[in-house]
Each structure stands twice: as structure tokens, then as C-alpha cells.
Amino acid sequence: MAKVGFVGLGIMGLPMAVNLVRAGHDVTGFNRSPGKTARFAEQGGTAEDDVRAAVRGAEVVITMLPDSPDVEAVADDVLTAKGALWIDMSTIAPATARAVAERARQAGVRALDAPVSGGEQGAVDGTLSIMVGGADDDVAAARPVLDVLGKTIVHVGPVGSGQTVKAANQLIVAGTIGLVAEALTLLRAQDVDLTSAVEVLSGGLAGSAVLDRKATQMLTHEFTPGFRVDLHHKDLGIALGSAREAGVPLPLGAAVAQLMAAARTQGHGDLDHSALLLVLEQLAGISRD
């Protein structure tokens, strides 16, 4: 069992850290919001008041933070854990992942980028899909920890590759959410029974994990966040930025990024990303029940 320092105990990070504790790892956690750190302590973890204390003596450091600047902000403190393996499971720009990994190498810390997909429920259940970028030996060393957190764990290439795959994942998810929202808006406008329509769509080629997990929220207009609009907007910005660097056009991705931006502008940033439906309904002149 490993001594783990866990930085970032948010919607995803808290259940991930708790799962590591339950698996027998010695986990010390830190979060900027003290309430989350207290909840972690209540569930068997060790709480600390700052990053350096959380990573002191750690063999493995995991960061689960909102964005590139957040990871960069804690890097100096994380890199005090000399000889540790740093697994950044945040979703950040691939270029940032590579830059942080180079800083880690110079400081004597091994680094992986290992963003995840699966949402809050996947974090709770320990069934996340984890896309890992880094050196073969470092990925092998991380497996005992990653196996607790995810069900599908794939080494996708050198450092930064995990973030590129995550950007592709977010494109597919956002695009699918957008099309599900359009389909439900069309069905509603034609007075079709939505529950029956979703049932038959789910059984055919249109079926998907997105339809299975998000249709109910869309039908009930219950958008308790599993993954917030604000974060998906950020992720689409990463995807478009990476595409610009690579000279790759993403016309559909750009369109759904604009819809996600509209959702934020309309005040839906803290809602689940399935709230993209609200934008489509507004465009169609459909008022909420």
C-alpha cells in the first residue's frame, strides 16, 4: 500500500481519495475549501491545511484540480515531494501537462498526466476511464493506485497524450449532449411522448452512454451537477486550442463550444452540462414547464 498525498477534494476528487483510503492506502488530503477536507477526514483520511504538508513523505501525489492555472499554482509545493510519482488527474491543456512534467523531471519527481472520464458516479464507484500519458515504467508504478480509481486504464502515449485524449473525449461527449438536446427539443415540439421516444432510441444505433445517463435529467429539467457547464466550457476551450496548435479544423466542436458558452452566459454555468438543453429550448422558443 502506498503513502498518497491527494490535492483537490472536489466533486470528483473526494470520492476518489476516499476509495484509496478504503483500499488500504495511507492518504493525506488537502482542499482549498476546508469543508471538503473535513469531510475527507470524517471518512478515514488524514487532513492537512496546505499542499506541502499533504504531500510530505508521499510516494504518490495525485492532483485533481479544475484547470491549468490551478495545477501550475500548486506545482512548486508538489515538487517538494522528492522522488515521488506525481499523477495529475485534472483536465488541463496538453502543453501545460508537458511543461509541468519537465519541471517535475528537473526536480527529481516523476510525472504522469492521467485525466479521467466517467463523472461523479464513476468516481464514487471506482469505475473511471483513465487515459494515461507518460513513461512505461512510471505508468506501471502507478497501476496499483489507478486500479482502485478506474475500470478502464489505458496508457495512450508520452506525457501530454492523456490530456489530448481527454480533449477528444470532451468533444464527443459535448457533441452528443448537444444532439440529444436537439432531438428532444424536436420531439417535444411535435408532441411526441418523450419517455417512449428515449426508450426506443436507446435500443437502436442512436443509443449511447450519454443518452442513458443524461436523458432523464433533460426530461425532468433536473440539472444537479455531475459535471458542470463551466468545466465543460473550459475543456472545449482546451480542445479548440489544441486543434489550433495542430492545424486541425473542428467545425462541429466549435459549434457545440459556442452553445456551451451560451449556456454560461445565460447563467447555467453551475448546472450539469445536460443543461445545454435549455439553450436549445430557448432557441426553439419553448418555455420550461
N, C-alpha and C positions, 0 to 999 in steps of 0.2 A: 504494500500500500504506500502511496506517495504522500509527501507533505506538499499541500497545494495552497498557493495564495490566489484568491479569487477577487478580482476587482470589477465591480459592476453588478449589483444585485437587483436589477430591474425586473420587468415582466418576464424576460427570458432567463436572465442570469440567476435570479433567486432559486427557481426550481432546479436549474442545472447544478448549482452549488449544493443544494440540499440532497440531490441524487448522489453526488460524490460522497457526501457525509454518510448517507445510508449504505453506500457500497464499502464503507470502511476506511476511506481516505481521511487524512488529517487536514481539514480545510479551514483556513483563516480567511475571512471575507471583509471587504470594505465597500461602502457605497456612500456617495455624496449626501444622500438623504438618510439621516440616522435611523429613521423608522424602518427602512428596509434592512439595515444592518441588525437592528434589534430583532426583527422577525427571523433573520437567519440564525441568530444566537438561540432563539426560542426553539429552533428545530435541530439543535445539536451542533451547530458550527461555532467557531471562535470568532468573535467580532473585534475589529481594530478600528482606530479613529483616523488612520491615514494609510496611504498606499505603501509607504516604506515599511511600516510595521506589519502590514498584511503579507508582504512578500518576503520578509526577513526569514532566512533559512529555508525558503521554499525550494523544492526540487523542480516543481512545475508551477508556472504562473499562468493563469488564464485571465484574459481581459474580455469583457462583454459590455461594450460601450456604444453610444449612439452613432458616432460619426468620426471621421478622420481627425479633426482637431482634438477630440476627447482622447483618442489614443495617443496622439503626439504629446498632449499635455501631461500624461502620466508616464511617458517613456523614461525620462530620467530617473524617476523613482523605481520603476520596474527594473531598470538595468542595474540597480544596486544589488539585485539577487544574482551575484556572480555564479556562473556555472549552471544556472537553471535553464530549463526549457520553457520558453515563452510561447504560449499558444494564444494568438489573438483571434477570438471568435466573433469579433464585431464585424459589421459590414462597412467597409471603408474603400477608398479608391485603391486600385491595384498599385498605382505609383506610390501611394503612401505606405502600403504594405512593404513594398521593396525598399523604400527609404528607411523605414523603421527596422527592417531586418538587417540592413547594412550597419546601422547604428548598434544594433544588438551584437553583431559579429565582432565589431571593434571593441565592445565592452566585455566580451567573453561570455555572452549569452546566446544560446541557440534560439532561433525564431521560426515559427510556422504561422501562416495565415490559414485559418480554418473556419470560415463563415458557415452559418447553418441555415437550413430551411426546415419548416415544419410548424412554426408558430408556437404560441404559448403552450398549446396542448402537447405538441411534440416535445417541448422542453420538460413538461411535467411528467410525461410518460417515458422519457428517455429514448425516444424513437426518432430523433432528429436525423436529417440527412446532412452530412458534414463533408464539405469539399475542401481538401487539404492541399496547400502549396508548401513546398519545402524540400529539404534533402531526405533521401531514403531513410538514412539511419535515424534522423530526428522524427520522422513520421512513425517509424517502428517503435521508437521510445515513447511516443505519445499514445500509442494504441490502448494500453490499459486504462487510461483516463478517458479517451474518446469513446471506448466501447461502453462505458457507463452512460454516456450522454446521447449516443446516437445508435441507430439501427443500420443505416447505410453510410459507410465511411469510405471515401474514395480518395486516393492520392492522385491529384489531377495534373501535377507538374511542379516546376520550381516555385519559389516564393513569389507571390502575386497572382499565381494561377487560380488559387482558390477564390480570390476576390473577383476575378474575371468570370469564372463560372457562376458565382453568386449574382453578378450583374445580369448574366444571361437568364438565370432563374427568375430574377425580378421582372425582367422584360416579359417572360412567358406568363407569369402569374398576373401581372398588371393587365396585359393584353387580354387574357382570358376573363378576368373580372370585368373588364370593360365590355367584352362581347356578351357575357352573361347578363350584365346590366342592360345592354341594348335589347337583347332578346326578351327579357322580362318586361321592359317598357313597351315593346311592340305587342306582346301577348296581352298585357293589361289594357292597352289602347283598343284592342279588338275584343275585349270582354271574354277572353279565354280563361278557364279555370286554371289559375297559376300552379296550384299544388299538383294537379293532374299532369299539367304540361311538364313540370320539372321531373316528375316521376318517369315519364316516358322518354324524356330527353336523356336522363341519367342512364337509361338502359341501352342507349344507342351510341353511335360514334361521337356524339356531342358530349357524352359523359366524361367527367374529369374530377380530379380531387377538388378543384376549385368549385365546381358546381355542387359537389356533395357537401362541402364544408361551408360554403358561403350563401347558397340559395335560401336557406332558412332565414338567415339574417336579413337578406334582401326582401323576402316575402313579408316578414314581420316588422320591418324597419327597426330592428333592434341591433344597434351597431356598437355594442360593448367591444372595446378594442382587444383583439388578439394580436393584430399588427396595425399600427396607426397609419392613417393617411400621411401624416408628417414624415414618418420614416420611409414610407414607400416613395414619396416625392423625392426625398434625399437619394434613395437608391436609384431611381430613374435618372437623376442627375449624374450619378456615377456612371451609369451605363452609357448615357449620351456623351459624357466627357471622354470615356474610354474609346468609344466609337470614333469620335472626332480625332483622337490621337492616332488611331489605326487607319483613318481614312475610309471608314465603313459607314454607309448610309443606313439609318434605322427609321424609315418613314413611319411605320406603324408604331414603333416605340416612341417616336417624337409626338405622335398624335395622342397616345394614351398619357404621356407625360404632361401634356397640356391639360387634359381632363383632370389629372391628379392635382395639378397646380390650381385649377379652377375650384376643386373641392376644398383646398386650403383657403383660397380667397373667400369662399362662401362660409368659412368658419367651421369646417368639418375636420380640421387637422387632427384633433384628438380622438376622432371616431375610427372604427375599424375601416380598413381600406375597401371593404364591400360597400361603404357609404358612397362610393363612386356612382352608385345607382341614383343618388339624389341629384347629381349633376345632370344625368341623362333624363331624369323625370322633369327637371326644370326646363331643359331644352325642348322637351316634348309638350310642355305646358300642362303637365299632370301634377296636381296638388296631392300632398300626402293625406291619407285618411285620418 
